[in-house]
Amino acid sequence: MVHKKLILGLIAFGCPLSPAAASNQLDGIGGPPPGAGQDSGWRLGVMTLASRSPFAGDGTYMRVLPALSYRSKHVFLEGLQAGYRLFPWEDASTRPRLTLDLIAALRLQPGAERKKASLDAGLRLSYRLKPASLSVTFRQDVSGVHGGEEVGVKLSKRFRTGDFTFIPALEAEWQSRALANHLWGTTASQHQSALEDGYGGALPVYKLDTSVLNYGASLLSIYQFDKRWSLTGLFKARYLDHSVMDNPGIVHRLDLKAGLGLSYRF
């Protein structure tokens, strides 16, 4: 029975989430690893991530990463993000409606050749009105890499049909000038690296001098084979601010990312 479901799941997720159909890691995508957040306990898996970089010369590239997650009443680990639930306010039915989380997250720069990581800390306030959820997140760089901040708003809704769960979401993210320049600017060292790879002329040195507001849409799809195995597909498109597009080294306004992963719950 599990093998039959595995074949159905691969057919359902393989086409729309293949590298040919869309294209960093989940910072960004901010999304959870395969199956994260569905049950308490540990999950371990692997995820293939594809991205069409907005930067000239990068094209589409892929990464295969281990996916580890953990969730308990107050503590959670989801990919590059960990947190502690400070206040779970509950309604009369004892289901949490308003929650406040303390979070820490690694942030990777977009682009195939831009690999500098920074560490963020912040807060996330979420309100859940079944089956929709609204969250506001504040993140501040605490590693001293760029010193920037980000405020994000995300609206999502969960749909279930049989063994499938679909979670579409809309979001907006304000990024301070320091963070925007770190993510979407081009340094002299990055320009030099591009020259060594043969496309430096398409990636000139550029510094953003303003904050930016990006918009995004995503779809998280989960296929549950049984109580332990699940297949997760993720697609996200980010629409970049016009100030980001002023960088002549950015050639695509849509930052596209996709992932396909398999996980096991212990």
N, C-alpha and C positions, 0 to 999 in steps of 0.2 A: 504493500500500500504506500509506504514511504517513497519507494522508487518511482511509482506512478506519479505521485505528487511532485517529486523532484523534476521529472520531465515536463510536467505542466507548468511548474514555476519557471523553469529555464526558458520555455517558449514565451511565457508572458512577459518576462523581463528582458530577455536577450535582445529583442529588436529595438525597442525604444531607448535602451540604455547602452547600446553598443558604442564603441569609440567612433564608428563611422557616423552615427546619428547625432552625437553631441560630444562635448568634450569637458586640479590641484588638490588638492586635499580639501577636507571639510572645514574650513576655518570657522572660517570664511564661509566651509560651507557651514560650519557651525552646526551642522546636523549631527545626529548621533551615529555611531557605528551600527552594524547590522543588529537589529533586534533590540537595541538599547532602550531602556526606559519602559519596557513592557511588563517586566516581572522583577521581583526582588532576587538578589543573588548575582552570580558571575556569568558573563557571557564571553566567549572567545571565538574569534573567527578571522576571516581574511577578506579584504575588500580591494577590488581593482578600481582605480580612480582614473578618469580621463578628463583632460581640460583643453579647451581651445583658448590659448592665452591671448589677451588683448594686445600684447606687445609684438612689435614687428620682429620677424625672424624666429619666433618661438614655434609657431604652428600649433599642432595638436600633439600632446604628449601624455604618457600614461605612467602611473605608479601603482605598485602592488604593496599594500601595507597590512600589517596585523591589526586586528580590531579587537580591543579589550574594553569591556564595560562592567560596571558594578553598580548596584543600586540597593539601598536599604531605606529605612524610614527617614533618615536625615542625611546620609552620605551618598554621593553618586560620582561615578567616573564614566565619562562618555567620550571616547576618542581622545581629543586634545584638550578636553575640558573636564575639570573636577569641581565639586562644590559641596556645600553644607547647607541644609535647609534650616533656616533660622526660625521662621514662624509659619507653621501650617494652620491657618485659620480654617475652621470647619463650619458647615451649616448644620441644620437639624438632622439631616440624613447621614451625618458624620463623614461626608465626602469633602475633601479639601477643595475650597473654591479660590481663596486668595492665599498665595504663598510668596515668601521672600527667601531668596537663595543668595548665599555668599559664594562667588565663583572665582576660579583661577583658570586661565586658558593660555595655551601657546598660540602664537599667531605667526604664520609663515607668509612671506611675500608672494604675490602672484607672479607667475612667469617661470619658465623652465630653468633659467640661469640665475634667478634671484632667490637665494635660499637662506637669507638671514632671518633668524627667528627672534621673537621678542616674547615677553611674558606679561600678560594682562591680569589684573585683579579688578573685581567689581561686584555689582549687585544686580539681581534680576527679580523683578516683581511680576507675578503672573496671576491672571484671573481666568478661571475656567468655568464656563457655563455650558454644560454638556450639550453637544459634543464639540463646541468651539472653545478656543483659548486665545487670550490676548496677553502679550508679555512686553515689558519694557526693560531693556538691559543697558547698564552703564559699565563701560570697561576703560581702565586707565593703565597705561604702560608702567610697570614697576621694575623693569629690568634696565632702564636707562638707555635703551637702544634709540628711541625717538621721542619719548615723553608725551605722546599724543593721547587723545581720548576718543571714545566712540559712544554714541547713544543710538540704540536700535529699537524699533517697534515692529512686532511681528504678530500677525493674525493668522491662525490656522484652524482647520476643521477636520475632524476624523470621520471617515466613512468605513463601515465594515460590511463585507458581503462574503459569506462563506468563510473560507480560509484566508481571504485577502483583507488587508487594511490599507486604505489610501488616506494620506494626509496632505492636502494641498495647502499652501501658505503664501501670503503676501507680506512683504516687509519693506522697511525704509531704514537707512542707516546714515546718520550724520557723523562725519569724521573731521576732527580738528585739522588745522593746517599741517601740524607736525606729523600726524598719522597719515594724512592724505599724501604728503610728500614722500613719506617712507614707502607707502604702498604703490603709488602711481607716478612718482618722479623717477629720474634716472641719474645715478651718480657717475662720477668720473671713472670709478673702478668697474662699474657695470658696463659703461661705454667701452672701456678698454677690453673687457672680457668679450664683448660682442665683436670688437675689431679682430680679436684673435680667432673668433669663430667665423669671420668672413662677412658679417652684416652690421658692422659698427656704424656705417653711414646711415642706416635706417634707425639707429637707436642713439640719438644725440643726447648729450647731457641736458637735463631739464629739471627745474625746481618749481614745484607748485607753491604759490604764495597766498592760498586761500583755503578755507574749509570747503568740503564737498558734501553733497547729498545724493546718495545712490539709492536706486529702487530695485527690488528683486521679487521673483516668483519661484516657487519650488514645488516639487511633488515627491513625497516619500511614500514608497510602496513596500508592503511587507507581506510575504507569503509564508504562512505557518504550516510546515510539513506535518509536525506533530508537536508534543509538548516541549520538545527540546530544540529541534532544528528549525531554522527559519532562513529565508532568502530575502534580502533587502535591496531595493533599487532606489536610487536617488538622482534627481535631475534638478539643476538650479541655473537660472539665468539672472545675471545682474546687469541692470541698465546704468551705465556710468554717467556721472555728472558732466556737464559741458566743459567745466574747468579741467577735468581729467583728460578730455579729448583735445584740449589745447596742447598737450604733450605730443609733438610730432612722431614720437616713437610708439604711440598707441594707435593701432589701425582698426581695431574692432570695438564698437561701442557696447556690444554684448559680451560679457564675461561668462562663458558657458562651462559648466562642470557636470559630470555625471559619475555615478558609482554603482557597482554591483557587488554584493557581498553575501557570504554564507556564514552563519554563526551557530554556535551550540551553547545552550544554557545548562549550567551545572546545577 
